[in-house]
Amino acid sequence: MGLLSNRIDRGSLKPGDHIYSWRSYVYAHHGIYVGNDKVIHFTRGQGQEVGTGTVLDALLLSSLPARYQLCSTCFTCPQLAEGDGVVSSCLDCFLAGGVLYRFEYGVNPVLFLAKARGGTCTTAVSDPDDIVVDRATYLLNNGFRSYNVFESNCEDFAIYCKTSLLVVEQGAIGHSGQATSIIGGSVSAILATPLCLLTTNVYGIVATGIGLYCRIRYATDIGMRKEVEKVAVEDLSKFLPRK
């Protein structure tokens, strides 16, 4: 994969891959490819993956947007349930007309920061592919947790399947690189704004904002965080109580 893009073709897919497809510039839907043209992924249900009741619902498009209508003619994918859940669908329905990308694991810090767009890679190391597929299949049959855009979204699900790493601190944001990018970008803009009152050097303000954004992204990456633990999938219910 190149420095600027994780785009791949279907022929490069293998079971256990963490894949994603962008729905908008800031939001992508993530899942685990398990072979035989099937993807296991986590959705809030009925294409309402965000469902925050805020402006985010308009900005962060659902995991299954309007163009998901191609599933109405798909004979291999069942209709999605009303509530939260882990589902299995064919690759075409997962992509919903979008482009296929593969999430990278075990990247070095330089490459991580070079990929300024969150939700594309992590410094954390993946478990073996067969374990990843077994973990995703177990969650398909037994469930994951209630969906939350900042604490437990589709990217958090895929990262857990790949690493078994779980954020154990109550109220902490999840593993999601795209969520922390949104938060980090907002915080950086807020913190850099006072500089406008002290200087007219636009380049200095931009550099400061970018520096803050990179620090936040790196510190909150699942591979760098301290409040995470390896949690066996059979023990997941102890850490993720049903709502």
C-alpha angles and dihedrals in degrees: 000000000000130000095251102038140031092198115142138174124244092253089066094057121112131178111275096035118139104224135180143180127207117243094180135352093278103029133062133173116234135201146151119261108221101179135259090074091296130132126192112208143160122245138167089232137257092034093294097117097147101042096157095139089233138095087280088078088067096040100044107053119218122266090247107038131186092281087064083090087101084079089068087074095039112107096189102058123073121223113271118254122245097248139052117299157134110263139181122223140159118271093253093055091046092052092045090200094315133121123273120243133173122222114230126226132197095023119163119249094255093056091042092056092041089061093068093176108090124228097046106091147357139204089231117105121240124235118238114294096245091055090049092053092047091050093050091047091050090053091047089058098037106028134241114230143285113305120254121171093220104029106030120012136143093281091050088052094051093046091051090051090052099043111012085228114146132185102236100182111102114242094013120134115257132248095277115131093195092053093049090047090057092047093042093050092051094047092047092051091049094048094045094049096080088062087069088069093052103042144019092212100118092182091057092051092049092047091050092049092049091048092052091047092052092048092051093047093049095045093050097045110121090237092058103039123107099204095070131100137187104253122187112233090238089059096045095104090064091062099034109049117192116257 
